[in-house]
Amino acid sequence: MPTSEQMQNMITRTGGKVQFSVKAFQGLTHASDKSQYRQLSALFKKSLEPLQQDNVLLCTLLQFPESFRYEKDQRLYLDALLKELSGIPLVIEMRNIQWQHDQVYNALHQRQAGWCITDNPALKNLMKPEIQITSSIAYMRFHGRNAHMWYKGNSVTRYDYLYNDTELQSFVDPIKYLLMNAKIVQLFFNNHAKAQAVVNARKLELLLKE
């Protein structure tokens, strides 16, 4: 759990010139025992106060694991968590394809929560490529397509992947659509194992400028 002092230190070190997107504390999204979510939500919101006060918080990402399924208890938990974190610009990332349908998109739109568009290996239970905007924030994460290591790898080898130019080119039109239809557009490369994220981000930037 980050502290407000750590957040303030980031603002100070960057001179207030950098805006931040913060990935939520894992205890809110991955814990099997979610009975403490109210207390944890309050602590997390407190930690974000310096970013909000200085108007440098773009959003907070709530990334749920593949084991978080579209079932009644999980849906109720998500709804309760969004209420606890009200006042914070939120984006929801799901890893389980059960959440990928219009009812979820509509519910997030009603709650002014963004939907994280993901690119990941084409595996049975993972999200499929689909462009959706459910709030003023469009948010896209590129996890790579290393299907071989997705389940048997670790947090490094799972994301060991370099997008080729053809793959990157396929994102140009969808991203331009996001730029035309969302107030804020954020793109994040998570294929970080061998600094591929930097290489791919620079190449995609060039493609978008063509």
N, C-alpha and C positions, 0 to 999 in steps of 0.2 A: 504494500500500500504506500503510495507516495505521500509526502507531507506538503503542506502549504509552503513551508520554508524551502523545500527543494524546488517547487514550482516558481517561487519568487526568485530564487537563485538563477534559474534558467532565463527569466525575464531580464534580470540584471546583466547576466553574461552576454546576452544578445542585444542589449541596449534597447529593448522594446521594438526591435525591427523585424522580429521573426514571429510568425503566427504558428500556433501549435495544434496538432491533432493528437489526442491522448487515448491510448488503448486502456480500457477499463481494467481495474484490478481483477485478477483471475478468480478471486474468491466470490465475485458477483456472478460469474458466468460458468465456471467449471466445477465449483464445489458440489459434492454429493449431498452435503448437509446445508440446505439453504435457509435454515431457521434464523440466521443472524443477518439476513440481507438488509433489514431496515437500519440496523446499527452500522453496518459496513457502508451502506449507501450514504448515510449522513457523514461518515468520515471521509468518504471519497469526494462528496460534494464540497466539503470543507477544504480539501486539498486543492481543488480547482479554483477556489475563490480569487487568488491573485491573478490567474489567467483571465478570468471573467472581468475582474475589476479593471484590468488594463486593456480589455477588448482584444486579446490575442488568442482566444480559444476558438478555433474553427469548429471543432466537434470532438465528441468522445465516441470511440468505437467499442461496441459491446460485441465481442466475438465469441460465439457459442460453439462448442465442440460437436462433432458428428453424432455423438451419443445423445445430444439434446434434440429430441424428436417432437414431431407435431402431435402431441398428446395433450389431454385436458390439463393435467397438472403442470406441464411445461408451459402451456399457453397462459394459464392463470398466473404462473410465476413471472413470465415475461411482462404481462400486463401490469402486475403489481410493481415490478422493478421499474418500468417506465414511469409510473406514477411517483415513485420515490425519487427518481432522478429528474423530475420535472424542472424546467428552467435551464437545463443543459441541452445544447444541440447534440442530438444523439444519432448514431448510425448503427444499424443492426447487421451483423454478419452471421449467417447460418452456414453450416457445413453439410447439413442433412437435406437432401432434395425434397423431403416431405413438406418443407416450409415453402417450396417454390410454387406458389399459385396465387391467383388473384385475390382470394379472401385475405391472405396475409398482406399483400401489397395495399389493399384498401384499408385494412386495420392500421397499418403503419402510417398511411397518409392521414387518416383521421387523427392520429396521435402526433402528427408532425415529426415523425421519426424517419430517418433516411434508411435506404436499403443498400447494403454493400454488394456491388456487382463483383463477382469473382471469376477469375480464370484459373482453372486447376485441371488436374488429370481427368480424362473422360472415364471415370469409374462409376460403377452402378449407383452408389448412394450419395455421390457428391453432386454439387450444384452444376447445372447446365448453363452454357453461355446465354444470357438473357439481359437485355438492357431495360432497366426499370428505374424510374425516378419517383420517390414517394414523399420527398420534402424539397426544400430549397437547396439541399446538399446532394450532389451526385458524388459517389465514392466508389472507387474501383481498386481492387487488389489483384495483383498478378502473382500467383503462387508457383508458377511454373507447371510443367506437364510431365513430371517425373513419376509416371505411374508405377514403375518398377519398385521405387523406394518409398512410395507414399505411406504404406502401412508397416513395412518392415524396417524403415529407416528411422533416424532420430531427427531432432529439430534442425540439424544442419543438412544431412544427406537428403532428407525429404524434399528440400527446396533447391537441390543442386540441378539447375537447369538454365540453359541459355536460349532465349527465344531467337529464332532466325528472322531475317528481314521480312520474309513472306508472312510469318505469323504476326509480326509487329504491324505490318501494313494492313492486316485485316482489322485492326482495332481503330484505324484512323477515322473512318466514317462514323462508327458508333461514338467515338469520343467527341467528334465535332457535333454530333446530335446532342450529347450531354452539354456541351458548351453553349448551345443555342437554347437549351430548355431548363437549365438549372442556374441558380445564382452563384453557387460555389461548386467547383469541380476539383476533386482531388484524386490523383493517381499514385498508387504505391506499388513498387516492385518488391516482392517478398522473397524472390529467388536470390538469396544472399550468400549462399555457401562459398562461392569463390568470387565475390564481388560482381557477379553477373548482373545484379540489379542496377549498378551504376552504368554498365555498358548498355544495357537495354533501355534505361531511362534516357540516356543521351541520344540514342538512335531514334527512339520514339519522338523525342522533342524535334529532331530534324525532320522526321517524316511529317509531323503535324504542321511544320512551317512551309512545306512544299506547296 
